[in-house]
Amino acid sequence: MTSNEPSLPLSIDFSSKRMNYRRANMRMRNELLVRAMGLKNNTKPRIVDATAGLGRDSFILASLGFEVQLIERSPIVYALLRDAIERGLQDDAIAPILQRMKLIQADAITWLKKTTEKPDIIYLDPMFPERKKTALPKLDMRIFHNIVGDDLDADVLLQTALACATQRVVVKRPRLAGELSGIKPAYFLSGSSSRFDVYFPLSCQHALSWHPAT
């Protein structure tokens, strides 16, 4: 980020025009994230978004009727998310959606190791170094990256998630990036700029040389 670009303020608004349009036009069968998670109508899997970030993907899931546990370790990003949820709860149009989003501030690796209720599905969207391209990422994401920094423990987070989830782990990656932690997914779904790598925990155990502490 250059010195001429603002670092703050950054806010999250789940009732913005962009999010309202997104919410009005989303369909279960068209959402790559939903397909990657294997979600179906009238099911209630325990979903954990272990890298909550700006909360957009969790908002999509909640808009489609699913409950999501959001975990965010950055105090700043947690405060932004909490403020956005509290403001959104005053909006009758999205309040029922936000009530399905449960936010806590915690380190996901530590939380996943200690939880007694194993998640069915764990979603990971770790932050990586900015791409070295002429066309920089959108401003809000660059500001967000500046606040959060790189997730240097993303490999360990994936390994922890694979040891914790009962059904699957879904990892969002840049479309052309390698697999996280060098572990090949069972399959992936690719969009224009990103893809979703899908792991089935039991089938990955032979690839794990690291085991989370009890």
C-alpha positions as CSV (number, residue, x, y, z in Angstrom):
1,M,0.0,0.0,0.0
2,T,1.4,3.4,-1.0
3,S,1.6,6.4,1.4
4,N,-1.1,8.1,-0.7
5,E,-3.7,5.5,0.1
6,P,-5.8,5.7,3.3
7,S,-5.4,3.0,5.9
8,L,-8.5,4.0,7.8
9,P,-11.5,4.3,8.2
10,L,-12.7,0.9,7.1
11,S,-16.2,-0.2,7.9
12,I,-18.4,-3.1,7.2
13,D,-22.0,-2.6,6.1
14,F,-24.2,-5.6,5.5
15,S,-27.0,-3.4,4.3
16,S,-25.0,-1.7,1.6
17,K,-26.3,-1.6,-2.0
18,R,-23.6,-4.1,-3.0
19,M,-24.7,-6.6,-0.3
20,N,-28.4,-6.0,-0.9
21,Y,-27.9,-6.7,-4.6
22,R,-25.9,-9.8,-3.7
23,R,-28.5,-11.0,-1.3
24,A,-31.4,-10.5,-3.7
25,N,-29.7,-12.4,-6.6
26,M,-28.1,-15.3,-4.8
27,R,-29.4,-18.9,-5.4
28,M,-28.3,-22.0,-3.6
29,R,-27.4,-23.9,-6.8
30,N,-25.4,-20.9,-8.2
31,E,-23.2,-20.3,-5.2
32,L,-19.8,-22.0,-5.5
33,L,-19.2,-21.7,-1.8
34,V,-22.5,-23.5,-1.0
35,R,-21.7,-26.2,-3.6
36,A,-18.2,-26.7,-2.1
37,M,-19.7,-27.1,1.3
38,G,-22.2,-29.6,0.1
39,L,-25.1,-27.7,1.6
40,K,-28.7,-28.7,1.0
41,N,-32.0,-27.1,1.9
42,N,-33.5,-28.2,5.2
43,T,-30.2,-29.3,6.7
44,K,-28.5,-27.7,9.7
45,P,-24.8,-28.5,9.7
46,R,-22.6,-26.9,12.3
47,I,-20.5,-24.4,10.2
48,V,-17.5,-22.6,11.5
49,D,-15.9,-19.7,9.5
50,A,-12.5,-19.9,11.2
51,T,-11.2,-16.8,9.4
52,A,-14.2,-14.4,9.5
53,G,-12.5,-11.4,8.0
54,L,-15.1,-9.0,6.5
55,G,-17.8,-11.6,7.1
56,R,-19.1,-11.5,3.5
57,D,-19.0,-15.3,2.9
58,S,-20.7,-16.0,6.3
59,F,-23.3,-13.4,5.4
60,I,-24.0,-15.3,2.2
61,L,-24.4,-18.5,4.1
62,A,-26.6,-16.9,6.7
63,S,-28.7,-15.3,4.0
64,L,-29.5,-18.7,2.6
65,G,-30.7,-19.9,6.0
66,F,-27.6,-21.5,7.6
67,E,-26.2,-20.7,11.0
68,V,-22.5,-19.8,11.1
69,Q,-20.0,-19.5,14.0
70,L,-17.5,-16.8,13.0
71,I,-14.1,-16.7,14.6
72,E,-11.9,-13.6,14.2
73,R,-8.6,-13.2,16.0
74,S,-7.8,-9.6,15.0
75,P,-9.2,-7.2,17.7
76,I,-9.6,-4.5,15.1
77,V,-11.5,-6.7,12.6
78,Y,-13.5,-8.2,15.3
79,A,-14.6,-4.7,16.5
80,L,-15.5,-3.8,12.9
81,L,-17.6,-7.0,12.5
82,R,-19.3,-6.6,15.8
83,D,-20.2,-3.0,15.0
84,A,-21.6,-4.1,11.6
85,I,-23.7,-6.8,13.1
86,E,-25.1,-4.5,15.9
87,R,-26.0,-1.9,13.3
88,G,-27.5,-4.5,11.0
89,L,-29.7,-5.9,13.8
90,Q,-31.6,-2.6,13.7
91,D,-32.5,-3.2,10.0
92,D,-35.6,-5.4,9.8
93,A,-34.5,-6.6,6.3
94,I,-31.3,-8.2,7.5
95,A,-31.7,-8.7,11.2
96,P,-32.9,-12.3,10.9
97,I,-29.8,-13.1,8.8
98,L,-27.4,-11.5,11.3
99,Q,-29.0,-13.5,14.1
100,R,-27.7,-16.6,12.4
101,M,-24.1,-15.2,12.6
102,K,-22.5,-15.9,16.0
103,L,-19.2,-13.9,16.3
104,I,-16.4,-14.5,18.8
105,Q,-12.9,-13.2,19.1
106,A,-10.4,-16.0,19.4
107,D,-7.4,-17.6,17.7
108,A,-9.0,-20.3,15.5
109,I,-6.3,-22.8,16.0
110,T,-6.6,-22.7,19.8
111,W,-10.4,-22.6,19.7
112,L,-10.7,-25.6,17.4
113,K,-8.4,-27.7,19.6
114,K,-10.5,-26.9,22.6
115,T,-14.0,-27.1,21.3
116,T,-16.1,-30.0,22.6
117,E,-18.7,-29.6,19.8
118,K,-17.0,-30.6,16.6
119,P,-18.0,-28.6,13.6
120,D,-19.4,-30.4,10.6
121,I,-17.9,-28.0,8.2
122,I,-15.0,-25.6,8.6
123,Y,-14.4,-22.8,6.2
124,L,-11.0,-21.1,5.8
125,D,-10.1,-18.0,3.8
126,P,-6.6,-17.1,5.0
127,M,-4.9,-13.9,4.2
128,F,-1.9,-14.2,1.9
129,P,0.8,-11.8,0.6
130,E,-0.6,-9.3,-1.9
131,R,-0.1,-10.3,-5.5
132,K,2.7,-8.6,-7.3
133,K,0.6,-7.3,-10.2
134,T,0.1,-3.9,-11.8
135,A,-3.6,-4.1,-11.1
136,L,-3.8,-4.0,-7.3
137,P,-6.6,-5.7,-5.3
138,K,-9.6,-3.6,-4.4
139,L,-9.0,-0.8,-1.9
140,D,-11.0,-2.2,0.9
141,M,-9.2,-5.5,0.7
142,R,-5.8,-3.7,0.6
143,I,-6.7,-1.8,3.7
144,F,-7.9,-5.0,5.3
145,H,-4.7,-6.7,4.4
146,N,-2.7,-3.8,5.9
147,I,-4.6,-4.3,9.2
148,V,-4.5,-8.0,9.5
149,G,-1.2,-8.9,7.8
150,D,-0.4,-12.4,6.4
151,D,-1.7,-15.5,8.0
152,L,1.6,-17.2,8.5
153,D,0.1,-20.1,10.4
154,A,-2.4,-21.0,7.6
155,D,-0.9,-24.4,7.1
156,V,-1.3,-25.2,10.8
157,L,-4.8,-23.9,10.7
158,L,-5.7,-26.3,7.8
159,Q,-4.2,-29.2,9.6
160,T,-6.1,-28.3,12.8
161,A,-9.3,-28.0,10.9
162,L,-8.8,-31.4,9.2
163,A,-8.4,-32.9,12.7
164,C,-11.5,-31.2,14.0
165,A,-14.2,-31.2,11.2
166,T,-16.5,-34.1,11.0
167,Q,-17.6,-33.7,7.4
168,R,-15.4,-31.4,5.3
169,V,-13.1,-28.5,5.2
170,V,-13.3,-25.9,2.5
171,V,-10.4,-23.5,1.7
172,K,-10.7,-20.4,-0.5
173,R,-7.6,-19.9,-2.5
174,P,-6.5,-17.6,-5.4
175,R,-7.5,-19.5,-8.6
176,L,-3.9,-20.3,-9.7
177,A,-2.3,-20.7,-6.2
178,G,-0.9,-24.0,-5.0
179,E,-2.7,-26.1,-2.4
180,L,-2.5,-24.9,1.2
181,S,0.0,-26.9,3.2
182,G,0.8,-29.0,0.1
183,I,-2.2,-31.3,0.8
184,K,-4.2,-32.0,-2.3
185,P,-8.0,-31.6,-1.9
186,A,-10.5,-34.2,-2.9
187,Y,-11.7,-31.8,-5.5
188,F,-12.1,-28.1,-6.2
189,L,-14.5,-25.6,-7.7
190,S,-13.0,-22.7,-9.6
191,G,-14.4,-19.3,-10.3
192,S,-12.9,-16.4,-12.3
193,S,-10.4,-15.3,-9.6
194,S,-10.6,-17.8,-6.8
195,R,-11.4,-21.4,-6.1
196,F,-12.7,-23.5,-3.3
197,D,-10.6,-26.6,-2.3
198,V,-12.7,-29.3,-0.7
199,Y,-11.2,-31.7,1.8
200,F,-12.8,-34.7,3.5
201,P,-11.0,-35.0,6.9
202,L,-10.8,-38.8,7.2
203,S,-9.3,-39.2,3.7
204,C,-6.6,-36.6,4.6
205,Q,-5.4,-38.1,7.8
206,H,-2.6,-40.1,6.0
207,A,-1.2,-36.9,4.6
208,L,-0.9,-35.2,8.0
209,S,2.4,-35.5,9.8
210,W,1.4,-33.0,12.4
211,H,-1.2,-33.7,15.2
212,P,-2.8,-31.0,17.3
213,A,-2.1,-31.1,21.0
214,T,-4.8,-32.5,23.2
